[in-house]
Amino acid sequence: MKGFKTIFFLLLIVGFSSCKKETIEDPIPEQTPVFTANGSLNGNSFEIVAGEDNATMQTLTRVENGVKLYSGILGHNNESIEFGIHEGNIDLASLSDLNNFTGSLQFARIPSAPLLMLSKELLPNAMMIDQIKWYVNGVFAGIDDVEIIYPGKYNICAEVIFYDGMQSTLCNEMIAGYHLNASYKLTHYLNQTGNLKVWIDEATVPVSSVEWLIDDVPYCENEMLDIGEIGLKSYKITSIVTFTNGVVRTRSILVDGSLSGKFIEDFSIFENEIINEVFWDYSVMIKYKKNGITYSTAEADNSNATITVTDITYFGLNSSGNQVFKCNASVNCFVTDPSNGSEIPLNFITQFGVEIKD
């Protein structure tokens, strides 16, 4: 494959909100503590109780590569547990049913193989392209061929340099490592007289409506974009598709009015042909910290591990006004020991607080 391959490791956490601490009253001895974790790491027992030994229950929402991680941190400076649940159905606008956060959940594991490969050679007009500079979430990722490892929702831009030196840029959203409730591709045909037709192709569920934009200006709402002679310059054609199940997806292409092959497809071939099927919908991430050392489930093999959330109920609002839910869970899993890379068992039962917001 022409060009060089860049393995693009995005930071697992590209942004996160500040911690929102729950207000914990002075504990009354006769009452059962609200937030607790009791278990063992590699056979060494531990117990963390909010309100004791300066332990607190913090609630927060992290954003990892464009996807929310509803989370909480129970503990103090020397010892803590972070418990997080990824959102799911991320191509739907509304917050998922809380029932998706209960029962037997799966652990999120960093994939061992790429989820997406952005390749110049896979584009239909690759012979007309000198090189492509790929940008992922605004960060330069590589030239011609780029691999994406982590699941997420990405804004991917291709800065295309054609063989005649002309340069064009096109951006599209792509989802990797999460279930897609709807998808499609854009297909266009430009005849010798300059008449352009663009339509929705390979839709995975029925389409409710389509809004078309030309160079980011609204043009019409029809199933197909059918216009007369468009002229010799390049045009950005955007479709905003609403599906019958509520999913709304947007894709753009660059049309070459000169018919010289200097167009850019919508990248759907990359999203629709995922290399490695991994689904992080409603998956769990756990970190246990002790004396400055962090043990994480992200790189451990937890395919046979068990985590059961028996109950999730509304608890109250945190200091930022976001909803906090109390989770009762039982966890039997493995974490990676950063000192030697080995996997060691982590087992505990807990009442945990997580922030879940739209």
N, C-alpha and C positions, 0 to 999 in steps of 0.2 A: 504494500500500500504506500502510495507516494506521500511524502511529508514525514514528519516525525510524530511519534505518538507520545502524548503527554498524559500521564496518569494524574488526574486532577482531584486531589484530595481537598475538598472544601473543609473548612473548620466545622466540626460537628455542631458547634453552636455559633451561629452567625450573629445572634443578638439575643438578649434576654432582658426581661424586666427586672427591676430591683426587687429585693425580697420584701414581702408584705407580712409583717409579724402579727400573729393573733395576740390579742390582749389576754393574758393569762392571769387570773386572779390568784391571790395567795391560796394555795391548796388547803382544803379542809380535810383533816385526817380521816374522817368517817366516809368521805366520798371517794368513789373510784376515779382515778385520773382519766381525763378525756383522751389524751393522745399518748400512746405508749408503744414500745417495740421491745419484745422479749425473745431472745434466741441465742444463737451461737455462730461464730465464724471459725471454721476449721476445728470445731470442738471446744473452742474457748467461749464461754457464755458471756452475754452482755444483757443489760437492761437499761433502756432510756425512757425517762418519764418527763413529760413537759411539766415544768414547775419545780423540778428537783435538780439540784446541782447546776443551777443556771441554765438548764435546758429549755429551749423554746420550740414552738411549732410555727415555722415560717411557711407561707404559701406564696407561690409565684407561677407565672407562665413564661416558659422559655420559648424561643422560636428557633428551630433548627432547620436550616435550609428552607425557610418559608413555611414550615409546618409547626403548629403549636404542640408543646409538651406541657400538659397540665401536671403541676408538680407541687411537692412539699418537702421541707427539710426539717427533720426532727433531731434535735441534739444541741451540743455546745461546741466550743472551740476544739476540744480534744477528741470528741466522738460524735458522729452523726450518721443518719441514714437519709438519703434522698430517694424518694419514690415518685416516679413520673409515669404518666400514661399519654401516649401520643394520640392526637386526634385522628379520626378516620373519615372516610367519605369526603375527602378534602376538595373534590370538585363540586360538592354541593355547598350552597351558601349558608344554610342554617346549621346551628349546632346540633350534633348528633344526639339521638335518644340516649339517656343515661343508662338504659339497659345494656348498651354496648360496652359499658365500663365495668360490668359485673360478670360473674361466672368464672370459668377457666380461661385465663388470658394467656397470650404468647409473649415471649421475651423478644425485644428488638436486638438483633445481632448485626454487627457491621458485615456486609456481604464480602465474601472472599473473591468475588469476580465482579467486573463492571456491570452496572445496570443499564447504562446508556453509552453508546459510542457515536460521537459526532464525526462523521467522515466525509471529506470532500468527494472521495471516489464513489460514494453511494448516491450522490446527486445526479439527476438525469443529464445535466449539461456539464459534467465534470471536465470534459475536453475543452470547454471554453474558459475554464477558471485557472488562473495562475496559482493563487493561494487563498486560503480563508483564515482570517484571524478570529478565533472564537472567544467570546466573552460570556461568562456565567455569573449572573447576579452582579453585573458591572465590573467584574474582575477578569483580567486577561487570563485565559486558560491554556492557550496553545495554538499552534498553527496546523491546519489541515485535519488532523485527527486528535480527538480528545476523548478520554474515557471518564465517566462519572461514576463514582463508587457509591456515595451515600444516597439513600432515599430522600426525596424532597420535591418541592415545587420550585422550578427554576425559570428565570427569565434569561433566555439564551439568545445572544446576538451573533450574527455572522457578518463580519466585515470582509466582503468579497472583492478581490482584485482580479479582474478579467485579463485575458492575454493581451488586449489592446491598451491596458493601463487604466481603463475605466474602473472606478471604485463605487460600490453600493453597499448599504448596510440594511439588514432586516432582522427584526427581533420577534420571537415567539415564546409563549409559555409552554413549558413541558413538565410533565409529572412522571416521576420514576419511583418505584418501590412502594407505591400505594395503589389501592384498587381504583380503577377508572369506571365510573358509572355511565359514562358516555364518551365517545370519541369520533373523530371524522378526519377527513383530509379535504383539501381544496384541489380541484382540477380545473385547468383553464385551457381554452382553445382560442388562438388568434389566427384568423385566416389571412390570406394574402392581401385582402382589401382593408385590413385593419379592424375588422369587426371582432369584438371580444365577447366571449362567453365564459363565465366562471360559475361552477356549481359545487354543491356538497356531494362528496363521494365517500363511500364506505362508512356511512354512519352506523354505529353499533346499536342505537335505539332510535325510535321515530323522532323526527324533527317537528317542533311546534312552530317556530318562526325563525327567519333569518333577516338580519339587518346588514346592509352592505355600506361600506365606506370606501371612497376613493381619495387617496392622499389624506386620510384621516377626516374627511368631510362626509357626513351622512349623505347617501345617494338615493337609496330606495329600500323597500322591504318586500322581497320576492323570493321564491324558492331558488331562482337562477338570476344571476346578473347578466343581462343581455343588452349591450350598448353598441352603438354604431362605431364609426371610425374614431380611434382614440388618438391618432397622431404618432409621431416617431419617438417620443421620449419614453422614459420609464415611469410606471405608475405603481403605487402601493395599493393593493386591493385587500381590504379587511372584511372578514365575515364574523358577525356576532351571532352565534347559533344558540337558540334556546330549545332544549329537548323536552319531551313530554314528561320526563321524570324530574324536571326541575333543574337539571344541570345547564349551566351557561358556559360555553367555551368560545374563545376568540382565536382566530388564526389569520395570518397575513401572508401574502405572496407579493413578489415584485415582478411585474409584467414588463417585458421589453417590447415597446411599440415598434422598434425598428426591425423586428424579426431576425435579429442577428444572434440569438441564443444567449443573450445576457440577462436571463431571468433568474430568480431565486425562488425555490420551492418553500413550502411552509414548515419543513422539518418534521412533519407528522410521520414520515417513514421511520424516523428514529424512535419516537415515542410508541408507535404502533408495533414495533418489532423489538420489544425489550429483550436484551440478551439474557438476563438472569432474573427470573420472576421472584421478587421478594416483596412481601406486603407487610408494612409496619402499621397498618390501621389498628388502633386501640392496643398496640403492643406496649410492653412495660420496660422501663429502664430503671435500674437500681444501682446506687452507689453507696458503699459503706466506707466511711472515713474514720481512721483511728491513728492518733499521734502523727498526723501529717501524711499518712499513707492512704491512697484511695484505691479501693477494690471495686471493680465495675463488672456488670453483667454484659456489657456491650460486645466484648470480644470472646466471651466464654461460650462453649457449646451448651445451650440450654434447651435443645430440641426435645429432651425427655424430662425437663424440669417441670415443676408444677407451681402455679400461683393461682389462688382462688380468691376473688373478691366476693365475699358472702353478702355484703350489704353496702350501699352507698346512699347516704341521706344528707339533706341540707343541714348545715351547721350554723351558718351566719355569714356576715360580711366582714372582710378584712379591712385594714386601715385605708385601703385604696377604694373601698366600696365594691369590690368584686366578690362574687359568691364563693364560699368555701363549703366543701362537702367532706363529710367524715366517712372514710372507707375502713371496713373491717376486712382484713386479708390474712391469708396464711401462705407463706412463701418457703419453698424448698428449691434452691437453685445453686448455680456455681458462679463464682466471680474469679477474675484473673488477678493473681498476685503479681504486682508490677515489678517486684524484685527479681523474679525468675521466670515469669510468664506462665507459671503453672496454674491450674484451675483447682480451686478449693471450695468446699461447700459452705453456703450461707443459708441458715434456716432461722425463721422467726415468725411470730404472729404479731399483728399490729393493729392498732386503731390510729389511722393516719388522716391528716387533713390535706386536701388538694384544692387548689384554685381552679375552677372551671368557668370560663367566660367565653362569650361569643367573639 
